[in-house]
Amino acid sequence: MYIKTAVITNKVGLHARPATFLIQKANEYSAGIWLEKDERRVNAKSLLGVLSLGVGQNEEIKIIGDGTDENEAVETIYNLITSDFEE
């Protein structure tokens, strides 16, 4: 299991468009990937799950990976978040 913490700096938070980018990236990996905020954990490959966290700007989330490519998956998601979701 690999865990990394990120702060959402995107001005709209983790809502529809950025969440879609995150889910697309998460689905490129075989590892299980979860996002956690305030002790609530959701599947990072699920749009409803990610949106249900209600992550706003300047809020902190944990990115959790578990599987063969967990390190690469978590680092990719972290880099996407810290780039303000630029492709």
C-alpha positions as protocol buffer text, in pm:
chain_id: "A"
residue {
  index: 1
  type: MET
  ca { x: 0 y: 0 z: 0 }
}
residue {
  index: 2
  type: TYR
  ca { x: 130 y: 343 z: -98 }
}
residue {
  index: 3
  type: ILE
  ca { x: -19 y: 665 z: 41 }
}
residue {
  index: 4
  type: LYS
  ca { x: 47 y: 1028 z: -48 }
}
residue {
  index: 5
  type: THR
  ca { x: -126 y: 1348 z: 64 }
}
residue {
  index: 6
  type: ALA
  ca { x: -218 y: 1627 z: -176 }
}
residue {
  index: 7
  type: VAL
  ca { x: -386 y: 1966 z: -144 }
}
residue {
  index: 8
  type: ILE
  ca { x: -645 y: 2058 z: -405 }
}
residue {
  index: 9
  type: THR
  ca { x: -543 y: 2401 z: -533 }
}
residue {
  index: 10
  type: ASN
  ca { x: -779 y: 2406 z: -830 }
}
residue {
  index: 11
  type: LYS
  ca { x: -1023 y: 2697 z: -779 }
}
residue {
  index: 12
  type: VAL
  ca { x: -1333 y: 2480 z: -834 }
}
residue {
  index: 13
  type: GLY
  ca { x: -1205 y: 2199 z: -616 }
}
residue {
  index: 14
  type: LEU
  ca { x: -1249 y: 1838 z: -718 }
}
residue {
  index: 15
  type: HIS
  ca { x: -1571 y: 1875 z: -917 }
}
residue {
  index: 16
  type: ALA
  ca { x: -1699 y: 1747 z: -1253 }
}
residue {
  index: 17
  type: ARG
  ca { x: -1423 y: 1830 z: -1501 }
}
residue {
  index: 18
  type: PRO
  ca { x: -1119 y: 1774 z: -1277 }
}
residue {
  index: 19
  type: ALA
  ca { x: -1281 y: 1463 z: -1128 }
}
residue {
  index: 20
  type: THR
  ca { x: -1326 y: 1322 z: -1478 }
}
residue {
  index: 21
  type: PHE
  ca { x: -955 y: 1375 z: -1555 }
}
residue {
  index: 22
  type: LEU
  ca { x: -861 y: 1206 z: -1227 }
}
residue {
  index: 23
  type: ILE
  ca { x: -1087 y: 905 z: -1293 }
}
residue {
  index: 24
  type: GLN
  ca { x: -951 y: 862 z: -1645 }
}
residue {
  index: 25
  type: LYS
  ca { x: -596 y: 853 z: -1508 }
}
residue {
  index: 26
  type: ALA
  ca { x: -691 y: 616 z: -1225 }
}
residue {
  index: 27
  type: ASN
  ca { x: -846 y: 373 z: -1473 }
}
residue {
  index: 28
  type: GLU
  ca { x: -513 y: 343 z: -1657 }
}
residue {
  index: 29
  type: TYR
  ca { x: -378 y: 137 z: -1366 }
}
residue {
  index: 30
  type: SER
  ca { x: -460 y: -209 z: -1236 }
}
residue {
  index: 31
  type: ALA
  ca { x: -398 y: -109 z: -873 }
}
residue {
  index: 32
  type: GLY
  ca { x: -690 y: -19 z: -653 }
}
residue {
  index: 33
  type: ILE
  ca { x: -687 y: 356 z: -596 }
}
residue {
  index: 34
  type: TRP
  ca { x: -882 y: 539 z: -329 }
}
residue {
  index: 35
  type: LEU
  ca { x: -920 y: 899 z: -221 }
}
residue {
  index: 36
  type: GLU
  ca { x: -972 y: 980 z: 145 }
}
residue {
  index: 37
  type: LYS
  ca { x: -1098 y: 1300 z: 307 }
}
residue {
  index: 38
  type: ASP
  ca { x: -1201 y: 1334 z: 671 }
}
residue {
  index: 39
  type: GLU
  ca { x: -1188 y: 956 z: 732 }
}
residue {
  index: 40
  type: ARG
  ca { x: -1418 y: 893 z: 432 }
}
residue {
  index: 41
  type: ARG
  ca { x: -1267 y: 674 z: 161 }
}
residue {
  index: 42
  type: VAL
  ca { x: -1398 y: 636 z: -195 }
}
residue {
  index: 43
  type: ASN
  ca { x: -1289 y: 453 z: -508 }
}
residue {
  index: 44
  type: ALA
  ca { x: -1091 y: 694 z: -729 }
}
residue {
  index: 45
  type: LYS
  ca { x: -1222 y: 510 z: -1035 }
}
residue {
  index: 46
  type: SER
  ca { x: -1583 y: 607 z: -955 }
}
residue {
  index: 47
  type: LEU
  ca { x: -1721 y: 947 z: -1060 }
}
residue {
  index: 48
  type: LEU
  ca { x: -2000 y: 936 z: -803 }
}
residue {
  index: 49
  type: GLY
  ca { x: -1755 y: 837 z: -532 }
}
residue {
  index: 50
  type: VAL
  ca { x: -1509 y: 1116 z: -612 }
}
residue {
  index: 51
  type: LEU
  ca { x: -1782 y: 1379 z: -641 }
}
residue {
  index: 52
  type: SER
  ca { x: -1943 y: 1262 z: -316 }
}
residue {
  index: 53
  type: LEU
  ca { x: -1632 y: 1366 z: -122 }
}
residue {
  index: 54
  type: GLY
  ca { x: -1714 y: 1731 z: -196 }
}
residue {
  index: 55
  type: VAL
  ca { x: -1349 y: 1836 z: -200 }
}
residue {
  index: 56
  type: GLY
  ca { x: -1308 y: 2212 z: -230 }
}
residue {
  index: 57
  type: GLN
  ca { x: -1012 y: 2436 z: -297 }
}
residue {
  index: 58
  type: ASN
  ca { x: -728 y: 2417 z: -42 }
}
residue {
  index: 59
  type: GLU
  ca { x: -859 y: 2095 z: 110 }
}
residue {
  index: 60
  type: GLU
  ca { x: -633 y: 1799 z: 173 }
}
residue {
  index: 61
  type: ILE
  ca { x: -692 y: 1446 z: 48 }
}
residue {
  index: 62
  type: LYS
  ca { x: -501 y: 1122 z: 74 }
}
residue {
  index: 63
  type: ILE
  ca { x: -433 y: 921 z: -240 }
}
residue {
  index: 64
  type: ILE
  ca { x: -408 y: 552 z: -157 }
}
residue {
  index: 65
  type: GLY
  ca { x: -289 y: 282 z: -396 }
}
residue {
  index: 66
  type: ASP
  ca { x: -280 y: -92 z: -349 }
}
residue {
  index: 67
  type: GLY
  ca { x: -157 y: -328 z: -619 }
}
residue {
  index: 68
  type: THR
  ca { x: 128 y: -405 z: -853 }
}
residue {
  index: 69
  type: ASP
  ca { x: 153 y: -54 z: -1000 }
}
residue {
  index: 70
  type: GLU
  ca { x: 44 y: 136 z: -688 }
}
residue {
  index: 71
  type: ASN
  ca { x: 346 y: 370 z: -669 }
}
residue {
  index: 72
  type: GLU
  ca { x: 317 y: 483 z: -1029 }
}
residue {
  index: 73
  type: ALA
  ca { x: -62 y: 520 z: -1000 }
}
residue {
  index: 74
  type: VAL
  ca { x: -47 y: 733 z: -684 }
}
residue {
  index: 75
  type: GLU
  ca { x: 236 y: 949 z: -820 }
}
residue {
  index: 76
  type: THR
  ca { x: 45 y: 1008 z: -1146 }
}
residue {
  index: 77
  type: ILE
  ca { x: -271 y: 1112 z: -960 }
}
residue {
  index: 78
  type: TYR
  ca { x: -66 y: 1331 z: -725 }
}
residue {
  index: 79
  type: ASN
  ca { x: 106 y: 1502 z: -1021 }
}
residue {
  index: 80
  type: LEU
  ca { x: -230 y: 1560 z: -1191 }
}
residue {
  index: 81
  type: ILE
  ca { x: -371 y: 1722 z: -876 }
}
residue {
  index: 82
  type: THR
  ca { x: -65 y: 1940 z: -814 }
}
residue {
  index: 83
  type: SER
  ca { x: -66 y: 2058 z: -1177 }
}
residue {
  index: 84
  type: ASP
  ca { x: -421 y: 2192 z: -1129 }
}
residue {
  index: 85
  type: PHE
  ca { x: -545 y: 1919 z: -1364 }
}
residue {
  index: 86
  type: GLU
  ca { x: -354 y: 2029 z: -1671 }
}
residue {
  index: 87
  type: GLU
  ca { x: -306 y: 1759 z: -1930 }
}
